[in-house]
Amino acid sequence: MASWTFAVDRDDLSRTTVVDGPEVEAGEGAAVLRVDRVGVTANNVTYAVLGESFRYWRFFPPEGRGLESGWGLVPLWGFADVVSSTVAGVEPGQRVYGYLPPAGQLVVRPERVDATGFRDGSPHRADLPSPYNAYRLTTGDPAYRADEEDLLVLFRPLFFTSFMLADYLADNGFFGATTLVLSSASSKTAYATAFELRGQGPRLVGLTSPGNQRFTESLGCYDDVLTYAQVETLTPVPTAYLDLAGAPSTRHALREHLGDHLVRDVAVGLTYQVPNSEAAGEFFFAPVQMRKRGADWGRDELDRRFGAAWRRFADALGGRVDIRVGHGPEALRTAWLAAVAGRVPAQVGQVIAL
């Protein structure tokens, strides 16, 4: 089975290439996954922007895929099928959800195999964040529904961050804030967080561009939606800022306007591709809170709570997302370039069938 790989220039994310590769076979202790369905969102752009500092480029090394140095494989989330395996419990025909390369195939070395799935024990991934190494069988996943695969492709990794972010805030008493301000409020990660936080106490204010204001208001998860130019209309009360945009001007305006009332400043994402963790008070990394809750609750209870939260969100989301499905490597390239350029409307979700 011939393969292909889509790669981006690490120094110029708008420069891309697609290369063909040889047939891949499962050696001893390995399995081959055929990448089937993935999503392309601003979250994937964040992986590329933080590729070096957060080691995202290391998950899927370009070596052995016919690529020269300087190219990178941007991690994607989606579904893949096991096509061959020499590992007991990992069988051809099984379908898994997880972290995948922008390529036709992925060779994994399954470890900790059980009814829920397995982890990739490949040596180059051993010291990378463990949540990204897990592959979940659809048959052992309480959040899975076959008719919702596209929603899961687009939202599950983002909702994982949103779920953990909301839990982190609640776990810390919202740091005393009575208002939570979320930038890039029309982004999937932001409004999924707002859906999870709704009704928990603090007032939720979304900041967005004028062009996305109506869509963001229609979501019904924010108490108020303001444009970035309206930051100075915020009431000076204890406020936590959840920065999912990374625009320095917004952070500056909030600090100038709120002063000591800004009790927390948390960088979550990089919609505008501006590294902002140093400017913010802290950088939120979902796997850290996941590890804490895994210890607090145990894996089964964490899975149960995530599944229940996902169901609430999926039901509330309804038909608000316009899912557009492309096919093949060229559609993947088109979707990637649109995401890098910020040309994807807030209500659109890009899914690629490979």
C-alpha positions in Angstrom: 0.0 0.0 0.0 1.7 3.2 -1.2 1.7 6.2 1.0 2.1 10.0 0.8 3.1 12.8 3.2 2.0 16.4 3.4 4.6 18.7 5.0 5.1 22.4 5.7 8.2 24.5 5.9 8.9 25.1 9.6 10.0 28.7 8.8 7.2 29.5 6.4 4.0 27.7 7.2 2.4 28.7 3.9 5.1 26.8 1.9 4.0 23.1 1.5 4.9 19.9 -0.3 3.4 16.5 -0.9 5.8 13.6 -1.4 5.1 9.9 -2.2 6.5 7.2 -0.1 7.0 3.4 -0.2 4.6 0.7 1.0 4.7 0.3 4.7 4.5 -3.0 6.6 4.1 -3.8 10.2 7.3 -5.2 11.7 7.6 -7.1 14.9 5.7 -5.3 17.7 4.2 -2.8 15.4 1.0 -1.9 13.6 0.2 0.2 10.5 -2.7 2.7 10.7 -4.3 4.1 7.5 -5.2 7.7 8.2 -8.8 8.1 7.2 -10.5 11.3 8.4 -8.9 14.4 10.0 -9.8 18.0 10.9 -7.9 21.2 10.1 -8.4 24.1 12.5 -6.6 27.0 14.1 -5.5 24.5 16.8 -3.3 22.8 14.2 -1.7 26.1 13.3 -0.9 26.5 17.0 0.9 23.2 16.9 3.1 24.5 14.1 3.7 27.9 15.7 4.8 26.1 18.9 6.4 23.2 17.1 9.9 23.8 18.5 9.2 25.0 22.0 6.5 22.5 22.7 8.1 19.7 20.7 5.1 19.1 18.4 7.4 18.5 15.4 8.8 15.5 17.2 5.7 13.4 17.1 6.0 12.6 13.4 9.6 13.0 12.3 10.1 13.7 8.6 13.0 11.4 8.3 12.3 8.3 6.3 9.5 10.0 4.4 11.6 11.4 1.6 11.8 14.9 3.1 14.8 17.2 3.6 15.5 18.9 6.9 13.5 22.0 7.6 10.1 20.3 6.7 7.7 19.4 9.4 4.6 17.2 9.8 1.8 19.1 11.5 -0.1 16.8 13.9 -3.8 16.4 13.2 -6.6 14.8 15.1 -8.9 12.2 13.5 -9.7 8.6 12.8 -7.5 5.9 11.4 -8.0 2.2 10.7 -5.6 -0.6 11.6 -4.5 -2.3 8.3 -1.9 -4.7 9.7 -0.5 -5.6 13.1 1.8 -8.0 14.8 0.6 -7.0 18.3 -2.0 -9.1 20.2 -5.2 -7.1 20.8 -4.6 -4.7 17.9 -6.4 -6.2 14.9 -6.9 -5.2 11.3 -10.2 -3.5 10.9 -10.2 -1.7 14.2 -10.9 2.0 14.1 -9.1 4.4 16.4 -9.2 8.1 17.2 -6.0 9.9 18.0 -3.1 12.1 17.0 -2.2 11.5 13.4 0.3 12.8 10.8 -0.8 14.6 7.6 0.0 11.4 5.7 -1.6 8.3 4.3 -0.1 6.0 7.0 1.4 5.8 10.4 3.5 3.0 12.0 2.9 2.7 15.7 4.3 0.4 18.4 1.2 -0.4 20.5 1.7 -0.7 24.3 -0.7 -0.9 27.2 -3.3 -2.5 25.0 -6.7 -2.9 26.5 -10.4 -2.7 25.6 -10.2 1.1 25.2 -7.2 1.2 22.9 -3.4 1.5 23.2 -0.5 3.9 23.4 2.2 4.3 20.9 5.4 3.2 22.5 7.7 4.4 19.7 11.0 5.5 21.2 10.9 9.0 19.7 7.6 9.6 21.5 8.6 8.2 24.9 9.2 11.6 26.6 6.4 13.5 24.8 3.1 14.3 26.6 1.4 11.0 27.1 -2.2 12.1 26.2 -1.0 12.7 22.6 0.3 9.1 22.4 -3.1 7.5 23.1 -5.2 5.8 20.4 -8.8 5.2 21.4 -10.8 2.4 19.9 -14.2 3.5 18.8 -15.7 0.4 20.4 -14.4 1.4 23.8 -15.1 5.1 23.7 -18.2 6.4 25.6 -18.1 9.7 23.5 -18.2 7.9 20.1 -21.1 7.9 17.8 -20.6 6.9 14.2 -22.9 9.7 12.9 -20.9 12.3 14.8 -17.4 11.5 13.5 -17.0 14.8 11.9 -17.9 16.7 15.1 -15.4 14.5 17.0 -12.7 15.2 14.4 -13.3 18.9 14.7 -14.1 19.4 18.3 -12.8 16.6 20.4 -9.2 17.8 20.8 -10.4 21.4 21.3 -13.1 20.3 23.7 -10.6 18.3 25.7 -8.7 21.6 26.2 -11.9 23.4 26.9 -13.1 20.8 29.4 -9.8 20.8 31.2 -9.6 24.6 31.1 -13.1 25.0 32.6 -12.2 22.4 35.2 -8.9 24.2 36.0 -10.7 27.4 36.6 -13.5 25.8 38.8 -10.8 23.8 40.6 -9.2 27.0 41.7 -12.3 29.0 42.6 -12.0 31.0 39.4 -9.1 32.8 41.2 -11.6 35.1 42.8 -12.9 36.4 39.4 -16.5 37.4 39.0 -16.0 37.9 35.2 -14.2 35.7 32.8 -13.2 37.4 29.5 -12.4 35.1 26.5 -10.6 36.5 23.5 -11.1 34.9 20.0 -14.6 34.1 21.4 -15.8 32.8 18.0 -13.1 30.1 18.0 -14.1 26.5 18.8 -11.9 26.2 21.8 -13.3 29.5 23.3 -17.0 28.8 22.9 -16.6 25.2 24.0 -15.1 26.5 27.2 -17.9 29.0 27.5 -20.5 26.2 27.1 -18.9 24.2 29.8 -18.6 27.2 32.2 -22.1 28.5 31.6 -24.0 28.8 34.8 -21.1 28.1 37.1 -21.0 31.5 38.6 -18.8 34.1 36.8 -20.1 36.3 34.1 -18.8 35.2 30.7 -17.7 37.9 28.2 -16.5 37.0 24.7 -14.3 39.3 22.7 -14.4 38.9 18.9 -14.1 40.8 15.7 -17.1 42.8 14.3 -17.5 40.3 11.5 -17.9 37.4 14.0 -20.0 39.2 16.6 -23.4 38.1 15.3 -22.3 34.4 15.0 -20.7 34.5 18.5 -23.9 36.0 20.0 -26.0 33.3 18.3 -24.1 30.6 20.2 -25.9 31.6 23.4 -23.0 30.7 25.6 -21.8 34.1 26.6 -23.5 36.7 28.8 -22.1 39.4 26.6 -20.2 39.7 23.4 -18.0 42.7 22.7 -15.7 43.6 19.9 -12.0 44.2 20.7 -12.6 47.9 20.3 -15.1 47.8 23.2 -12.7 46.5 25.8 -12.9 49.8 27.7 -16.7 49.2 28.3 -15.9 46.3 30.7 -17.0 46.9 34.3 -13.9 47.0 36.5 -14.5 44.0 38.7 -12.3 41.0 39.5 -11.6 39.6 36.1 -9.7 36.6 34.7 -8.6 36.9 31.1 -8.4 33.7 29.0 -6.4 34.7 25.9 -7.1 32.4 23.0 -6.0 35.0 20.4 -2.6 36.1 21.3 -3.0 39.7 20.2 -0.7 41.9 22.3 -2.9 45.0 21.8 -5.8 43.3 23.5 -3.8 42.3 26.5 -2.4 45.8 26.8 -5.9 47.4 26.6 -7.2 45.0 29.2 -4.3 45.7 31.6 -4.6 49.4 31.1 -8.4 49.4 31.6 -8.7 46.9 34.5 -5.5 47.5 36.4 -5.5 45.5 39.6 -8.9 44.1 38.8 -7.3 41.8 36.3 -6.6 39.0 38.8 -5.5 36.3 36.2 -4.1 36.4 32.7 -3.9 33.0 31.1 -2.6 32.3 27.6 -4.5 29.4 26.0 -4.0 29.6 22.2 -2.5 31.4 19.3 -5.2 32.3 16.9 -3.1 35.1 15.5 0.2 33.1 15.7 1.8 35.5 18.1 3.7 33.6 20.9 2.2 35.1 24.0 3.0 32.8 26.9 5.8 35.1 28.1 3.6 38.2 28.0 0.7 36.4 29.9 0.8 35.5 33.5 0.8 31.8 32.7 0.3 29.3 29.9 -2.4 26.7 30.2 -1.4 23.2 29.1 -4.4 20.8 29.2 -2.4 17.6 29.9 -1.2 19.0 33.2 -4.7 19.4 34.5 -5.6 16.0 33.0 -2.8 14.4 35.0 -4.1 16.0 38.1 -7.6 14.9 37.6 -6.4 11.4 36.6 -4.9 11.2 40.1 -7.9 12.8 41.8 -10.6 10.8 40.1 -9.0 7.9 38.3 -9.1 7.2 34.6 -12.6 5.7 34.4 -14.1 8.6 36.2 -12.2 11.2 34.1 -13.5 9.4 31.0 -17.0 9.4 32.3 -17.0 13.1 33.1 -15.5 13.9 29.8 -18.1 11.8 28.0 -20.9 13.5 29.8 -19.5 17.0 29.1 -19.1 16.1 25.5 -22.7 14.9 25.2 -23.9 18.2 26.7 -21.8 20.2 24.3 -22.7 18.2 21.2 -26.4 18.4 22.0 -26.1 22.2 22.6 -24.1 22.7 19.4 -26.9 21.5 17.2 -26.5 22.7 13.6 -24.4 25.7 14.3 -21.4 24.4 12.5 -21.1 24.3 8.7 -19.0 21.1 8.2 -17.2 21.1 4.8 -15.6 17.9 3.7 -12.7 17.7 1.3 -11.0 14.7 -0.2 -7.3 13.8 -0.6 -4.0 15.5 -0.1 -4.8 18.5 -2.3 -7.8 19.3 -0.2 -5.7 19.0 2.9 -3.3 21.5 1.4 -6.1 23.9 0.6 -7.6 23.6 4.1 -4.2 24.1 5.7 -3.4 27.3 3.7 -6.9 28.7 4.6 -6.3 28.0 8.3 -2.8 29.6 8.2 -4.1 32.7 6.5 -7.1 32.9 8.9 -9.6 32.7 6.0 -11.9 30.1 7.6 -15.2 31.6 8.8 -16.0 30.9 12.5 -19.0 28.8 11.7 -17.1 26.5 9.2 -15.4 23.3 10.2 -12.9 21.7 7.8 -12.8 17.9 7.6 -10.6 16.0 5.1 -11.4 12.5 4.1 -8.1 10.8 3.0 
